[in-house]
Amino acid sequence: MIERWVKQTCENVDYWDWDGMELVIVSCEEISRYTWYDIFDDERMLPEVNITYENNALAFLSGLPDDSVDLVLTDPAYDSLNKWKGTGTTARMGMGRSGSGSDDRSKFFETISDEDLPDLIQEIYRVLKPERHCYIFCDWPTLLLVHRYAIVEGVFPTVKVNGVLTEPLKPLVWNKVAIGMGYTYRSQYEFVAFLWKGKKRKLNDLSVSDVLPFKRVPPSKASVPTQKPDELFELLVRQSTRDGELVVDPFMGSGTTARACSKLNRDWLGCDIDKRHVGFSNDFAHNGDKQLGLF
Ligand SMILES: C[S@@+](CC[C@H](N)C(=O)[O-])C[C@H]1O[C@@H](n2cnc3c(N)ncnc32)[C@H](O)[C@@H]1O
């Protein structure tokens, strides 16, 4: 069956005769453009909800069915974080409670490369139900990339609102309230790319500003570096979903999305590439805050 699929689908196929048996050869580069689902044409199915799976974000999303998710709320570890890796000044280092100090290089968490961003955006669009929202936390270089891949390249197509073509992206600003480290104007905000699929579903509260002031989680209280405030994620979940709907976060970290959903009676589903991080939201889901001793 795989042989037939390769012959029908791949462009550069070679054949070798191996003791009278025909071997079909295709390069790793070409085959890596496809997923398991392309090859086996399986029915994609939603896995059990309210669980964080250990997986790569792209592989995880590629397993979800089309139009199956009510909100994607995520805070990827993006490439531009790596630029400070050598200096040891980044919040990405293991300075949270589960880390052991800023000199421990092993505490850096994985990032998703800029080259994978187009596929990530494509997959987010595919899994979202029509008229549903997506929030992607990003710094400004990543916001530009999100704009390029999602809007300029048309993955999130423009929509007509009152006869006017509108881009389905609005950058929000998360004001961390506390000032950060730095050698120029000191950092106090992060962007959140707010996107929607098709016609925009109305936000639940239209009085909320596009500047969202929520005090950042101090490293001494964080389970993972760059942990986001629970109240900020709660606001975004409340704005964009209704009771019982499904929220997906493929970069789950400490489980902020899971905690917000659980509090607001939404289902959630996620993954993280780091085994240590996967446990945070699953332990929380099964045991609650107290046993985790987070707060
Ligand atoms: C910025 S943190 C998320 C923090 C989270 N929003 C919170 O409030 O705790 C990014 C997470 O993405 C994970 N990660 C990095 N690369 C990944 C990948 N390719 N697929 C899935 N998870 C990844 C990291 O292990 C880390 O836990």
The ligand as a MOL file (V3000), in Angstrom:
LIG
                    3D

  0  0  0     0  0            999 V3000
M  V30 BEGIN CTAB
M  V30 COUNTS 27 29 0 0 0
M  V30 BEGIN ATOM
M  V30 1 C 6.9660 29.9780 26.0020 0
M  V30 2 S 6.7030 28.3680 26.6150 0 CHG=1
M  V30 3 C 4.9750 28.3030 26.9090 0
M  V30 4 C 4.6280 28.9230 28.2360 0
M  V30 5 C 3.1620 28.7730 28.5720 0
M  V30 6 N 2.3200 29.6370 27.7620 0
M  V30 7 C 2.9400 29.0780 30.0370 0
M  V30 8 O 2.2770 30.1030 30.3520 0
M  V30 9 O 3.4330 28.3350 30.8780 0 CHG=-1
M  V30 10 C 6.9190 27.4120 25.1920 0
M  V30 11 C 6.8100 25.9180 25.3920 0
M  V30 12 O 6.8980 25.3110 24.1010 0
M  V30 13 C 7.6190 24.0970 24.2040 0
M  V30 14 N 8.1310 23.7910 22.8520 0
M  V30 15 C 9.2070 24.2900 22.2150 0
M  V30 16 N 9.3000 23.8110 20.9520 0
M  V30 17 C 8.2180 23.0240 20.7770 0
M  V30 18 C 7.7280 22.2670 19.6850 0
M  V30 19 N 8.3610 22.2510 18.5070 0
M  V30 20 N 6.5760 21.5900 19.8450 0
M  V30 21 C 5.9040 21.6140 21.0360 0
M  V30 22 N 6.3410 22.2930 22.1150 0
M  V30 23 C 7.4700 23.0010 21.9890 0
M  V30 24 C 8.6670 24.3570 25.2730 0
M  V30 25 O 9.0810 23.1400 25.8690 0
M  V30 26 C 7.8970 25.2670 26.2370 0
M  V30 27 O 7.2850 24.5100 27.2570 0
M  V30 END ATOM
M  V30 BEGIN BOND
M  V30 1 1 1 2
M  V30 2 1 2 3
M  V30 3 1 2 10
M  V30 4 1 3 4
M  V30 5 1 4 5
M  V30 6 1 5 6
M  V30 7 1 5 7
M  V30 8 2 7 8
M  V30 9 1 7 9
M  V30 10 1 10 11
M  V30 11 1 11 12
M  V30 12 1 11 26
M  V30 13 1 12 13
M  V30 14 1 13 14
M  V30 15 1 13 24
M  V30 16 1 14 15
M  V30 17 1 14 23
M  V30 18 2 15 16
M  V30 19 1 16 17
M  V30 20 1 17 18
M  V30 21 2 17 23
M  V30 22 1 18 19
M  V30 23 2 18 20
M  V30 24 1 20 21
M  V30 25 2 21 22
M  V30 26 1 22 23
M  V30 27 1 24 25
M  V30 28 1 24 26
M  V30 29 1 26 27
M  V30 END BOND
M  V30 END CTAB
M  END
